[in-house]
Amino acid sequence: MITGVLTFVFFFAIVGCVLYGRKLIRTEKVDAVFGNPERAKGGVHWVIVGSSFLLLIWLYYSWDIAKSFFPKSANELCQVGKVNESLLGLKYLFPIEQRQFKSTAIIQKETENLNEILLEINQSDLKNQDKNTLISFIDKTKKTIPLLTDENLLENETKEKIDVLAEKIFTLSENFSKSDFPNESVEDEKKRIQEANQEGTWSASSTSIENTIEIPSIPKTKRGLKFQAAAEELNLISDEFFEIRNHNSQYRNAYDKLSKEIKDFRSDLNSSDEIVSSFAKDILKIARRIEYASIFPPNALVNMQASIEKFDEVQNKEQGGLRWVDIFLFPSGTIISSGPSCSEQGSGRWLPKPSDTLNKFVLMMNPNVGFKQIPLIWYEMMDVSKIIGFILPDWIADILPGEYPVHNEKGEVNSNFKSKVLSFVTGDFELFKIPIPTGHIWDSFLRVFLGLVAGIIIGVPLGLFMGLNRFAKGFFDPLIELYRPVPPLAWAPLIISVLGIDNFGKVFLLFMVSLSIMIISARAGASGTQLSKIHAAHSLGASKWQILRHVIFPNSLPEILTGIRVATGMCWGTLVAAEFLAGTTGVGFVENVAKKYFQYEVIWITIFIMGMLGLLFDITIRKIIDKTIPWRGKG
C-alpha cells in the first residue's frame, strides 16, 4: 500500500515540478548573463524532479511496483514458468522457437562430422586397407540415417504412441480453456490455501525478513492452480515422449552390426595403430549419438507439433492480463521456474525492492538485532567521568606532591588527596550518564572524521609553509610526491599489518590519504595569491603574520576547502576498502560480510549509507564555503 502511494506521489511530483519549472522560465526575469553563477542558484523543484525520478526508476526496475499493485503476480508467473519449463523440451524438437527440426539439425551436424573424419582419413598416411575399412564404417553410419527418416519403416507402435501423446495435448488444451479446470475439491482447495499461506509471501531474496522463500511456488489463485495442473500433466507427457525411440528392426540390425564390426576391428589392432583406433572410436561415437537422438521421419511429428502450438496458443490466451503485467511491470526479466521452485530472473533479483530494503534497514537499526549483534546506529549511556578520564592526562596526579596510599596491616587502603585526583583524571568515579552514539555507521563516521581532521591540522600549515618557503618546498616536496601517487589500497595491507586492525591503523591510513591532498591544496592556494594584494599589505605596514592571516590564508581558503571536499570522498572510498581487509565493525565490514552471503538488500543499504554520509559531509563543507568565503567567484 505504501509503495503504491509513493509511486503516485513521485509521479505527480515529477509532472508538477516540470510544469512549475516551465512556467517559472516563462515568467521569471533573469538579468544575469550566461556564465554568471547566479543563474544556477535555486531550482529546488528540479531537485525534487531528479530525486523522484531516481526513486521511481528504483521502484520500477526492482519490481516493487508490481509487488505493490499485483502482489500475487509473481506466484502466478511462477506457475506459468512451470508450464514453459514443461514445454521447453518439446518445443526444442520443432521449428517453434527454433529455426528447424531438431532431427534436421542433428542429421546436418553428424553428417558434417562424418565428412570431416573422412577428409582427415584421406589426407592421413594410413595403410590403404585401414583407410578402406574406416571409409566403409563411415558409409554404413551414413546409411543408418535413412533407416530413421523413412516413414515407411516407422513402426505402427511408435506411430500410435506419438498420436496418443498428441491427442493428450489436444485434450489438455481443450480442458485448459475451461473455467473449472482442474476439478479441485473443497477440501483440497482449503489445504492448498493453508499450505500457500504457510509458505509465505513474495520477497526480494532468500534473505527476506518474513521467510526464506523467494517466490512462493504453491499456487495461491485459481489461475495459478490451472497452470500448475497443466504443467504437471505436460511433464508426464514429455517424459513419455522422450522415452520413445524410432528404432525399427532394420535400423537396429544395421546399428548392432556396425557397432560389432567397429569393436572387433579395434580389438584386432596393434598398439602401434593408435591413430586408426582413434578414427574408429570417433565414428562409433557419432553412430551412438545418432542412435540416442530423437530422429523421426519429417511428417511423423506433424500432429505432435500442431498439438504443442495449439496448447501454447491457449495458454498465452489464458494468461490474460497477467501477460501485460509481465511485459510492463517486470522489465529486464521475469519469474522463471527450475523444478519445483521459482526465482526472479532479471533486475528484480540484484536490485532489491525499496520496501524489503527499508524493512531490512529498520531491522538492522534495532539494537537487539543489528548486524552481527551490532546496530547500524544507536546510542548507549556513558558516564561523563569516562569522557573526563579520556581528556585529562594521568600525569596530572603524578606531579602532585606526596605519595599514593599504601595498604595497612589490616589490608585496608585509605585514599588521600593524590589518589582522589588520580581517580578523577582516570575517570574512576561516577557522575551522570549521557547518550553516546554507537554502531557501524558511527564507527565509520568517526574514523573518517578523525583521519580528515588530522590531515587538515597537519596538512594545511605544512602546505602554506611549502607555498611560502623554498626550503620547505624543496625538503618536503619529494617526500609528499613519493607516496601521494601510490593508491591508498597499496598502503592498506602494510599499515594494517604494522599498526593492527583496530581503529588506529584505519585512522592513520585515512590521515595519509587526506594529508597529501590538503598539502597540495594549501600550497596551491598560498602560491596563487595575487602579488598586488601582498604589496598593498606591505605598503600599509602589515607584518608577516598579518599578511599570512589577512591576505594569504583568505586567498588560500577556496583551494583548501575544495581540497577538503576531495579528501572527504577519498577517505570514504579508502575506509570501505580498509574495513573490507580488516575490521569487525563499520559500513565496509557490513558490506563485505553481506557480499559473502549474497545479501543484496544489505549491500544496497551500505551503498546508500555511504552515499548519504558522503553527501552530508559535502553539504556541510559547501555551507562552510558559502559562509567563510562569500567572495569566491566575485573578485
MARBARO-47819 format. One line per 8 residues: number of its first residue (from 1); their letters; for each residue x negated, y, z negated of C-alpha. Coordinates in steps of 0.02 Angstrom, whole numbers, padded with zeros to 5 digits. Layout:
N
NUM> a> X,Y,Z | ...
END
This chain:
635
1> mitgvltf> 00000,00000,00000 | -00139,00122,-00049 | -00236,00082,00110 | -00081,00115,00215 | -00051,00283,00132 | -00234,00331,00154 | -00226,00284,00338 | -00086,00407,00369
9> vfffaivg> -00171,00539,00259 | -00334,00527,00357 | -00244,00527,00524 | -00140,00681,00486 | -00291,00766,00405 | -00387,00746,00568 | -00243,00808,00676 | -00200,00952,00559
17> cvlygrkl> -00380,01013,00538 | -00413,01004,00726 | -00259,01108,00762 | -00307,01230,00624 | -00483,01244,00693 | -00422,01280,00869 | -00303,01412,00801 | -00442,01490,00699
25> irtekvda> -00554,01503,00851 | -00420,01597,00947 | -00378,01717,00804 | -00546,01742,00717 | -00653,01888,00771 | -00837,01841,00774 | -00958,01986,00779 | -01116,01883,00757
33> vfgnpera> -01211,01846,00916 | -01258,01671,00970 | -01400,01604,00865 | -01352,01700,00708 | -01343,01579,00559 | -01185,01669,00500 | -01090,01582,00641 | -01124,01413,00559
41> kggvhwvi> -01055,01459,00388 | -00885,01399,00328 | -00792,01268,00428 | -00729,01162,00283 | -00590,01097,00396 | -00721,01019,00511 | -00799,00934,00360 | -00628,00858,00324
49> vgssflll> -00613,00803,00506 | -00784,00718,00505 | -00758,00632,00337 | -00581,00575,00379 | -00636,00511,00549 | -00778,00410,00471 | -00663,00334,00339 | -00529,00296,00469
57> iwlyyswd> -00658,00205,00576 | -00711,00106,00423 | -00532,00059,00384 | -00502,00007,00564 | -00659,-00094,00602 | -00660,-00178,00432 | -00483,-00239,00471 | -00419,-00160,00312
65> iaksffpk> -00279,-00075,00410 | -00225,-00247,00474 | -00234,-00314,00297 | -00129,-00170,00232 | 00009,-00166,00364 | 00009,-00352,00409 | -00057,-00446,00256 | -00003,-00616,00323
73> sanelcqv> -00077,-00591,00497 | -00243,-00672,00451 | -00156,-00828,00388 | -00052,-00840,00547 | -00203,-00809,00658 | -00289,-00948,00562 | -00155,-01069,00620 | -00169,-01001,00798
81> gkvnesll> -00356,-01032,00785 | -00321,-01213,00738 | -00218,-01232,00896 | -00353,-01153,01003 | -00483,-01265,00924 | -00375,-01418,00964 | -00356,-01362,01145 | -00539,-01317,01165
89> glkylfpi> -00599,-01492,01208 | -00455,-01524,01328 | -00471,-01355,01414 | -00657,-01387,01436 | -00618,-01526,01560 | -00509,-01421,01676 | -00530,-01260,01776 | -00425,-01164,01650
97> eqrqfkst> -00561,-01069,01559 | -00700,-01148,01663 | -00736,-01122,01848 | -00719,-01305,01896 | -00675,-01477,01830 | -00795,-01546,01702 | -00808,-01704,01809 | -00863,-01599,01957
105> aiiqkete> -00995,-01507,01854 | -01064,-01672,01785 | -01074,-01751,01958 | -01163,-01599,02029 | -01286,-01590,01885 | -01330,-01775,01881 | -01345,-01784,02071 | -01469,-01639,02064
113> nlneille> -01566,-01729,01928 | -01574,-01887,02032 | -01634,-01789,02184 | -01770,-01705,02081 | -01831,-01875,02020 | -01825,-01940,02199 | -01933,-01794,02256 | -02059,-01825,02117
121> inqsdlkn> -02069,-02009,02161 | -02101,-01972,02345 | -02238,-01848,02300 | -02322,-01966,02175 | -02467,-02088,02205 | -02368,-02241,02153 | -02376,-02406,02244 | -02254,-02421,02388
129> qdkntlis> -02172,-02570,02305 | -02140,-02472,02146 | -02080,-02322,02246 | -01955,-02428,02343 | -01890,-02508,02183 | -01864,-02340,02098 | -01781,-02267,02252 | -01662,-02415,02256
137> fidktkkt> -01618,-02381,02073 | -01577,-02200,02119 | -01468,-02256,02265 | -01375,-02380,02156 | -01348,-02247,02023 | -01276,-02128,02152 | -01161,-02266,02216 | -01084,-02287,02044
145> iplltden> -01009,-02113,02055 | -00883,-02152,02195 | -00826,-02301,02091 | -00767,-02174,01961 | -00694,-02045,02079 | -00598,-02163,02194 | -00414,-02150,02146 | -00378,-02323,02219
153> llenetke> -00497,-02400,02092 | -00416,-02313,01943 | -00336,-02447,01835 | -00149,-02438,01804 | -00175,-02449,01617 | -00285,-02294,01621 | -00157,-02203,01729 | -00019,-02246,01607
161> kidvlaek> -00121,-02184,01457 | -00154,-02018,01542 | 00028,-01997,01593 | 00087,-02040,01417 | -00027,-01908,01341 | 00027,-01780,01470 | 00208,-01816,01429 | 00172,-01795,01243
169> iftlsenf> 00102,-01621,01276 | 00253,-01577,01384 | 00367,-01635,01243 | 00266,-01537,01116 | 00283,-01381,01224 | 00471,-01404,01230 | 00487,-01432,01043 | 00365,-01293,01003
177> sksdfpne> 00479,-01163,01080 | 00621,-01216,00965 | 00653,-01112,00810 | 00671,-01263,00695 | 00504,-01341,00741 | 00440,-01429,00640 | 00582,-01501,00540 | 00523,-01466,00363
185> svedekkr> 00625,-01520,00214 | 00666,-01401,00072 | 00553,-01498,-00047 | 00407,-01492,00074 | 00433,-01305,00101 | 00430,-01270,-00086 | 00275,-01375,-00107 | 00187,-01288,00038
193> iqeanqeg> 00229,-01114,-00027 | 00169,-01161,-00201 | 00004,-01227,-00133 | -00016,-01073,-00023 | 00010,-00958,-00172 | -00118,-01055,-00274 | -00243,-01041,-00131 | -00247,-00852,-00146
201> twsassts> -00238,-00706,-00027 | -00339,-00640,00118 | -00505,-00571,00054 | -00656,-00496,00138 | -00779,-00634,00098 | -00815,-00781,-00014 | -00874,-00658,-00149 | -00699,-00590,-00173
209> ientieip> -00639,-00547,-00346 | -00473,-00638,-00331 | -00527,-00806,-00261 | -00661,-00899,-00166 | -00559,-00921,-00006 | -00597,-00801,00135 | -00444,-00840,00243 | -00302,-00945,00167
217> sipktkrg> -00282,-01099,00278 | -00115,-01162,00213 | 00024,-01081,00317 | 00125,-00952,00221 | 00254,-00915,00356 | 00368,-01012,00473 | 00267,-00957,00623 | 00106,-01014,00541
225> lkfqaaae> 00184,-01183,00498 | 00237,-01204,00679 | 00060,-01178,00743 | -00017,-01290,00611 | 00103,-01433,00654 | 00062,-01411,00839 | -00124,-01411,00802 | -00111,-01574,00705
233> elnlisde> -00019,-01659,00848 | -00140,-01590,00977 | -00286,-01658,00878 | -00212,-01833,00888 | -00180,-01815,01074 | -00357,-01750,01103 | -00433,-01895,01006 | -00333,-02021,01108
241> ffeirnhn> -00381,-01939,01272 | -00568,-01938,01239 | -00561,-02123,01195 | -00504,-02158,01374 | -00642,-02212,01493 | -00621,-02234,01680 | -00722,-02394,01682 | -00642,-02508,01808
249> sqyrnayd> -00709,-02682,01838 | -00810,-02636,01994 | -00896,-02491,01906 | -00928,-02596,01750 | -01008,-02735,01852 | -01113,-02611,01952 | -01171,-02518,01797 | -01210,-02676,01698
257> klskeikd> -01307,-02747,01845 | -01405,-02585,01869 | -01443,-02570,01684 | -01507,-02750,01677 | -01615,-02728,01832 | -01697,-02572,01763 | -01729,-02653,01593 | -01803,-02809,01674
265> frsdlnss> -01910,-02702,01789 | -01981,-02602,01642 | -02014,-02759,01540 | -02118,-02834,01683 | -02228,-02678,01699 | -02403,-02670,01630 | -02463,-02542,01504 | -02553,-02451,01646
273> deivssfa> -02387,-02421,01736 | -02328,-02290,01612 | -02276,-02166,01747 | -02169,-02296,01836 | -02087,-02345,01671 | -02052,-02162,01634 | -01964,-02137,01803 | -01859,-02293,01775
281> kdilkiar> -01814,-02235,01600 | -01756,-02065,01665 | -01647,-02148,01796 | -01567,-02258,01664 | -01533,-02106,01555 | -01439,-02023,01697 | -01339,-02182,01729 | -01292,-02188,01545
289> rieyasif> -01239,-02005,01543 | -01126,-02038,01693 | -01056,-02191,01604 | -01022,-02092,01446 | -00946,-01939,01532 | -00758,-01924,01563 | -00763,-01934,01753 | -00596,-01962,01838
297> ppnalvnm> -00530,-01954,02017 | -00489,-01774,02070 | -00300,-01798,02065 | -00290,-01912,01915 | -00278,-01772,01788 | -00158,-01656,01880 | -00014,-01690,01759 | -00131,-01676,01611
305> qasiekfd> -00192,-01506,01669 | -00013,-01447,01703 | 00042,-01500,01529 | -00101,-01407,01446 | -00068,-01250,01548 | 00117,-01263,01503 | 00081,-01277,01317 | -00045,-01135,01325
313> evqnkeqg> 00087,-01025,01405 | 00217,-01073,01274 | 00100,-01046,01125 | 00049,-00874,01190 | 00233,-00830,01204 | 00271,-00896,01029 | 00137,-00786,00953 | 00250,-00638,00991
321> glrwvdif> 00196,-00479,00906 | 00050,-00569,00824 | -00046,-00557,00989 | -00031,-00367,00988 | -00085,-00361,00806 | -00237,-00466,00853 | -00279,-00356,01002 | -00258,-00185,00921
329> lfpsgtii> -00292,-00212,00735 | -00431,-00343,00745 | -00561,-00253,00851 | -00727,-00337,00891 | -00670,-00511,00842 | -00529,-00615,00771 | -00491,-00756,00648 | -00568,-00921,00702
337> ssgpscse> -00542,-01098,00641 | -00675,-01226,00603 | -00598,-01386,00546 | -00477,-01359,00401 | -00548,-01188,00354 | -00540,-01018,00439 | -00653,-00867,00435 | -00671,-00693,00504
345> qgsgrwlp> -00775,-00677,00662 | -00824,-00500,00707 | -00842,-00331,00624 | -00721,-00379,00485 | -00847,-00506,00423 | -01001,-00398,00400 | -00907,-00234,00370 | -00817,-00257,00202
353> kpsdtlnk> -00645,-00186,00179 | -00636,-00024,00078 | -00504,-00099,-00036 | -00612,-00250,-00079 | -00767,-00141,-00093 | -00678,-00024,-00214 | -00619,-00171,-00320 | -00795,-00240,-00325
361> fvlmmnpn> -00865,-00069,-00368 | -00742,-00050,-00514 | -00788,-00223,-00575 | -00974,-00182,-00568 | -00940,-00022,-00666 | -00861,-00124,-00806 | -00990,-00136,-00946 | -00926,-00310,-00989
369> vgfkqipl> -00959,-00375,-00813 | -01076,-00261,-00715 | -01208,-00339,-00604 | -01321,-00463,-00692 | -01238,-00408,-00855 | -01290,-00226,-00824 | -01158,-00099,-00765 | -01192,00015,-00619
377> iwyemmdv> -01170,00170,-00727 | -01108,00181,-00906 | -01162,00253,-01071 | -01225,00194,-01238 | -01226,00283,-01405 | -01402,00331,-01457 | -01456,00411,-01620 | -01530,00584,-01597
385> skiigfil> -01676,00527,-01706 | -01737,00416,-01564 | -01745,00568,-01449 | -01839,00667,-01581 | -01960,00522,-01604 | -01989,00515,-01417 | -02025,00702,-01403 | -02133,00731,-01558
393> pdwiadil> -02308,00654,-01559 | -02355,00539,-01702 | -02517,00629,-01739 | -02419,00769,-01823 | -02405,00659,-01977 | -02587,00602,-01962 | -02657,00780,-01976 | -02564,00818,-02137
401> pgeypvhn> -02670,00814,-02295 | -02656,00665,-02410 | -02640,00477,-02387 | -02498,00365,-02335 | -02415,00272,-02481 | -02483,00105,-02541 | -02379,-00031,-02623 | -02394,-00051,-02811
409> ekgevnsn> -02416,-00208,-02917 | -02230,-00243,-02909 | -02233,-00245,-02719 | -02139,-00082,-02707 | -02180,00058,-02587 | -02136,00234,-02641 | -02128,00359,-02500 | -02213,00528,-02506
417> fkskvlsf> -02209,00685,-02401 | -02330,00616,-02271 | -02232,00455,-02246 | -02071,00553,-02230 | -02149,00662,-02096 | -02208,00504,-02006 | -02031,00433,-02013 | -01967,00595,-01939
425> vtgdfelf> -02090,00606,-01793 | -02068,00420,-01752 | -01877,00432,-01759 | -01865,00308,-01901 | -01711,00387,-01980 | -01526,00407,-01944 | -01444,00570,-01893 | -01295,00563,-01774
433> kipiptgh> -01263,00474,-01611 | -01236,00549,-01437 | -01189,00462,-01273 | -01338,00423,-01160 | -01317,00365,-00978 | -01372,00188,-00936 | -01356,00062,-00795 | -01429,00026,-00624
441> iwdsflrv> -01385,00195,-00548 | -01456,00291,-00695 | -01619,00192,-00690 | -01645,00230,-00505 | -01594,00411,-00528 | -01716,00434,-00672 | -01860,00354,-00578 | -01835,00468,-00428
449> flglvagi> -01812,00621,-00537 | -01969,00590,-00640 | -02076,00548,-00489 | -02013,00700,-00395 | -02036,00819,-00542 | -02213,00756,-00573 | -02255,00780,-00390 | -02186,00957,-00392
457> iigvplgl> -02275,01007,-00554 | -02445,00948,-00490 | -02423,00967,-00302 | -02359,01147,-00292 | -02501,01230,-00392 | -02630,01122,-00303 | -02556,01164,-00133 | -02556,01350,-00171
465> fmglnrfa> -02736,01336,-00232 | -02787,01247,-00071 | -02700,01379,00034 | -02795,01521,-00052 | -02966,01447,-00088 | -03088,01372,00037 | -03172,01263,-00096 | -03007,01186,-00150
473> kgffdpli> -02955,01159,00030 | -03120,01079,00077 | -03132,00972,-00080 | -02953,00907,-00094 | -02902,00901,00090 | -02998,00739,00132 | -02927,00654,-00022 | -02749,00703,00020
481> elyrpvpp> -02762,00664,00205 | -02842,00496,00167 | -02691,00425,00076 | -02550,00532,00149 | -02536,00439,00318 | -02530,00270,00230 | -02347,00210,00217 | -02284,00202,00037
489> lawaplii> -02243,00018,00059 | -02428,-00016,00086 | -02467,00059,-00085 | -02321,-00027,-00173 | -02397,-00202,-00196 | -02562,-00129,-00261 | -02482,-00005,-00381 | -02357,-00130,-00448
497> svlgidnf> -02495,-00260,-00471 | -02607,-00138,-00565 | -02478,-00038,-00665 | -02349,-00176,-00686 | -02169,-00199,-00634 | -02098,-00084,-00767 | -02043,00095,-00740 | -02217,00171,-00748
505> gkvfllfm> -02276,00084,-00590 | -02122,00136,-00491 | -02128,00316,-00554 | -02313,00330,-00510 | -02278,00266,-00334 | -02142,00398,-00312 | -02262,00528,-00383 | -02388,00483,-00247
513> vslsimii> -02254,00499,-00113 | -02193,00670,-00172 | -02367,00737,-00214 | -02435,00740,-00037 | -02275,00816,00033 | -02273,00954,-00098 | -02458,00993,-00073 | -02436,01010,00115
521> saragasg> -02279,01117,00094 | -02354,01233,-00036 | -02517,01251,00062 | -02422,01292,00222 | -02317,01421,00128 | -02468,01504,00048 | -02572,01512,00206 | -02422,01575,00305
529> tqlskiha> -02393,01730,00201 | -02394,01888,00307 | -02557,01983,00285 | -02469,02151,00293 | -02373,02111,00134 | -02532,02065,00042 | -02618,02226,00099 | -02466,02325,00042
537> ahslgask> -02476,02246,-00130 | -02663,02283,-00141 | -02634,02463,-00093 | -02507,02479,-00234 | -02638,02418,-00358 | -02571,02242,-00388 | -02685,02115,-00473 | -02722,01941,-00405
545> wqilrhvi> -02594,01865,-00523 | -02461,01992,-00472 | -02496,01962,-00287 | -02480,01774,-00316 | -02322,01792,-00418 | -02229,01927,-00321 | -02293,01904,-00141 | -02371,01735,-00104
553> fpnslpei> -02259,01624,-00210 | -02093,01701,-00150 | -02153,01686,00031 | -02200,01504,-00001 | -02033,01458,-00079 | -01944,01416,00086 | -02083,01292,00129 | -02089,01223,-00048
561> ltgirvat> -01901,01196,-00062 | -01895,01118,00111 | -02035,01003,00054 | -01933,00955,-00098 | -01788,00905,00016 | -01904,00798,00121 | -01988,00722,-00032 | -01819,00676,-00106
569> gmcwgtlv> -01773,00572,00045 | -01943,00489,00049 | -01932,00449,-00137 | -01764,00364,-00118 | -01824,00257,00026 | -01982,00209,-00068 | -01890,00174,-00230 | -01773,00048,-00149
577> aaeflagt> -01923,-00041,-00072 | -02014,-00042,-00239 | -01861,-00112,-00328 | -01849,-00242,-00191 | -02026,-00300,-00227 | -02016,-00299,-00416 | -01881,-00248,-00536 | -01740,-00307,-00644
585> tgvgfven> -01633,-00150,-00634 | -01595,-00015,-00507 | -01498,00003,-00346 | -01634,-00081,-00243 | -01634,-00230,-00360 | -01445,-00247,-00343 | -01457,-00243,-00153 | -01598,-00370,-00150
593> vakkyfqy> -01500,-00496,-00254 | -01341,-00465,-00154 | -01437,-00496,00008 | -01490,-00669,-00052 | -01310,-00719,-00085 | -01233,-00632,00067 | -01128,-00518,-00044 | -01084,-00392,00091
601> eviwitif> -00973,-00285,-00020 | -01114,-00262,-00146 | -01238,-00219,-00008 | -01122,-00086,00061 | -01092,-00020,-00115 | -01279,00003,-00141 | -01295,00090,00029 | -01153,00206,-00017
609> imgmlgll> -01228,00242,-00189 | -01399,00283,-00115 | -01319,00396,00013 | -01214,00487,-00116 | -01360,00510,-00236 | -01469,00573,-00095 | -01330,00691,-00042 | -01312,00751,-00222
617> fditirki> -01498,00791,-00231 | -01493,00878,-00062 | -01340,00984,-00104 | -01420,01035,-00268 | -01579,01090,-00179 | -01478,01183,-00047 | -01387,01278,-00184 | -01555,01319,-00264
625> idktipwr> -01618,01381,-00095 | -01466,01492,-00072 | -01488,01566,-00247 | -01676,01585,-00254 | -01720,01637,-00076 | -01571,01731,-00005 | -01689,01825,00110 | -01730,01668,00210
633> gkg> -01699,01697,00395 | -01669,01883,00371 | -01844,01956,00370
END
